[in-house]
Amino acid sequence: MAQISIRGLVKKYGQHRAVADVSLEIEDGEFLVLLGPSGCGKTSILRCIAGLENVTGGEISIDDKVVSSSEFSLPPEKRSIGMVFQSYALWPHKTVAENVSFGLELKGIESSQIKQKVDRALSLVGLTEYATRAISQLSGGQQQRVALARAVVLEPSVLLFDEPLSNLDAKLREHMRFELRQLQKLLGITTVYVTHDQQEAMVVADRIVLLCEGLIDQISTPVDIYENPTTVFGADFIGLANIHKGQVIQTGETTSVQLSDHMQIVCTHGQFATGQSVDVMSRPEQVRVSTSPLQGANVWQGQVSHTFFLGNVADVYINIGNIQVRSQLSPPQHLDIGQSVWIHIPTQALRLYAHSSKT
Amino acid sequence: MRVDFKLSRILWFVLIVAVLIIAVVPLIYTIDAAFYKENKTGLSQIRSLVPFLNVFTSQEYLEYLWNALYLASIVTAISVTLGAALALILARTDLPFRGAFDLLAIIPMFLSPFTGLIAWIALGSVKTGFINVTLIGIAHWMGFDLEPIVNIWSFSGIVWVMSLFFTSLMYLFTSSSLRSMDTSLEESARASGATPMQTLLRITLPMQIPSVLSSALLVFIFSAEMYTIPGLIGSTFGFTTLPWRIYQDSTAFPVHQAHAAAAASMLLIIAMIGMLLQRWFTRLATRYITVSGKGFRSNPMNLGRWTVLSWVLVIGYILSAVVLPIAGMLMSSLMMYSAPVINMQIFTLTHYVQIFTLQNMLNALWNTAWLAVLSGAICVMMGFAISYTDARKPSISTRFLAFTGSLPVAVPGLVYGLGLLWVYIQTPLYGTAWVLLLAYIAKFLPYGIMTSRSGILQLHPEMEESARMSGANNAQVLRLITMPLMKTTLIAILVFVMLQSIKELSASVLLYTQKSQVLSVLTWHYMDAGNYQFAAAVGVTQTVMMLLLVVLTRAVFRVKFEKALGS
């Protein structure tokens, strides 16, 4: 088992900085997810850990042994790392069992042991009967499992996943997330997992590293990263968010923000000075909608602009003057377009961020 | 790891030097040779502009150039029309037995154009050609006199033999481009209200234009630089093309080496311009090609009233380009001499007995065989090494090497022959078959580079990376993953280069000596000497060798060359 330490990692492709400056400690046995939009540098970090890319600056060590630095790179085959690729990268000229046994044969392990280990790896992923099949005879989900068996058969100290589920259909993807998570806990192998799918990240991760343009935006547990995003980017990327720009008009116990002529909002979060520009964030599921008048702070009257029925929830967009607030109602509630409604957002459900011109 | 790294650096350096020596030095030498004063056996030490000016400005040489371009234009026009028509019929219509005809129509690609000439001289000579003899015989039997109808010893004879061969090339390119076209484009034309014929004329055909133009240019260049067929026939009635003049200037006493060099440079310039244009068209063509993943084949078009014409075209081509030549060459090879009246007495097996007993014949057989194997193997290895490094670890040096190594595709074999001849004539290498090997490698390395590149590009890099993650080092990945996955492509290159080497004539003729003969040179030699029957026997031997190679590779490895070539 292993812990991974990344210090000041920089990866450039020509002039382009894919990874700007990333430092990260990954605990022994941890399931860490690198999450972010495409081009955020998550795959680059993964490939640097694997040794498939040389790093431009900084250091990566596994169990206190430096494996990558700007001068040195331990070749991937010597790192004891198993990896599952986005395309699965199974070799079509080999059978299922041959794909799995490849690494064992290279190690010169005797054939009876190889057979044992291959059997165990295949039974782990539920493909025992498929050992002699050709790769082209397998479905996408089965190929995925072979790739997984191949990655774990060498009993690596680290497992890497590069968007492993992105080629599967939605149902299977949901199922495999769960399976991957269970398997990792069973084997206890330190795992780094790359995805752009925040739901997937939520299901599998012990901790999520949210990346933005080659830098770490936030590192936290799935629950915390959803409830307490530290940036507007994080709030917007993970889950749904209403984000409105406003100006702080009163500070103290609570902070009041003027969003528009008709709309003032009171929050308990954050320390800001009067007059500062801020972004106010709320989650749609925190926005209560009522057809009868409500009382208290953060209550406004507005009109339903449009509404969608999504099965488990109703997605409702409400106009308050020129500001639109999105609400998700579960169980879904039927509202008519143009109908007059009252909305309420609890003060503790709001998050404030200093407004930057970027967002 | 350090050692491994250094070793690969050294190998890379050797590769660069080898490509420069093989592919570039002969060209520089040829161009340089144009700027010397000539003496009777070659070049003097004195620099001179006279030969250069003579070639580039004199009426005489410009007329040779014009002849070559004129011939090439006619051959190209015929090949494009015939080839495209055949491709359309065999790839898109409901003509019966399309699959079999498709195979037959590409056979000329695997034959030497020069053996095609041997065959057609046997078939189409005025007095003794089998066609005239047969027709006159039939006419006589029916009771009237007939003048000879066919005459291969004419300008139209040259055009005929060359067109038959190049039609096959056009057919191959056009049909593979037709087959790679996304059929949903045609289906959406139908959905927009077009009839099948309108779809064909307004969607399918216009989309083929870039790829047809690009292959037409290739045919144009190949036929403009060919000197063997136009030379052998044309010299009998005073028709001289630039390549033929280059051949004469460099071989017939007194030699005009600087003139030959200047004319070769002229040819080189034209070929280079043509190739640049061709690349431009190819890029245009790839923009048009949209391979559909679904693999639906649209319904073949109903030929209707065009059925008869299509049959005539397809059968006519296969008869003229495949069946008649092979039969004619075979028959001619079994005859003692050409005769206007054919009877049993003139049939003999002597020529074949001689091929397999005379020492210099056996040498030629042996040389042909080992040169083919070696040039094939070297082109595969060098081509793969260059393309692989360029695809996986691109740098300025890999770009440079991939470019330089592919350059010879634009260089006529004749020019390479001359360059290598003049570079090596003072070295011990001259007079050995090794010089031929250098010429073959230079000429065919581009196929090795380009074909292996398209093979490598189809291979997802993650296939190799996953092997690294399973504990394989670079060398093991190459040996256990990359090479096995590319097996079909590599074998296709190997055999393709072997085929090309077996039929290579234009450089070989300049470089051979008594000690380093090959089959193709023997055919040339005996044709030139007028011993057509013996040449035919050698041609049959050469053809059997090539067809065996194709059939065997197809059967054993299931390699389809037309696939590898068409891409």
Boltz contact constraints between the chains, C-beta under 6 A:
constraints:
  - contact:
      token1: [A, 52]
      token2: [B, 465]
      max_distance: 6.0
  - contact:
      token1: [A, 76]
      token2: [B, 468]
      max_distance: 6.0
  - contact:
      token1: [A, 76]
      token2: [B, 469]
      max_distance: 6.0
  - contact:
      token1: [A, 77]
      token2: [B, 468]
      max_distance: 6.0
  - contact:
      token1: [A, 77]
      token2: [B, 471]
      max_distance: 6.0
  - contact:
      token1: [A, 77]
      token2: [B, 472]
      max_distance: 6.0
  - contact:
      token1: [A, 77]
      token2: [B, 473]
      max_distance: 6.0
  - contact:
      token1: [A, 83]
      token2: [B, 469]
      max_distance: 6.0
  - contact:
      token1: [A, 85]
      token2: [B, 462]
      max_distance: 6.0
  - contact:
      token1: [A, 85]
      token2: [B, 466]
      max_distance: 6.0
  - contact:
      token1: [A, 87]
      token2: [B, 460]
      max_distance: 6.0
  - contact:
      token1: [A, 87]
      token2: [B, 462]
      max_distance: 6.0
  - contact:
      token1: [A, 89]
      token2: [B, 462]
      max_distance: 6.0
  - contact:
      token1: [A, 89]
      token2: [B, 463]
      max_distance: 6.0
  - contact:
      token1: [A, 89]
      token2: [B, 466]
      max_distance: 6.0
  - contact:
      token1: [A, 93]
      token2: [B, 484]
      max_distance: 6.0
  - contact:
      token1: [A, 93]
      token2: [B, 485]
      max_distance: 6.0
  - contact:
      token1: [A, 102]
      token2: [B, 470]
      max_distance: 6.0
  - contact:
      token1: [A, 103]
      token2: [B, 470]
      max_distance: 6.0
  - contact:
      token1: [A, 103]
      token2: [B, 471]
      max_distance: 6.0
  - contact:
      token1: [A, 106]
      token2: [B, 471]
      max_distance: 6.0
  - contact:
      token1: [A, 106]
      token2: [B, 472]
      max_distance: 6.0
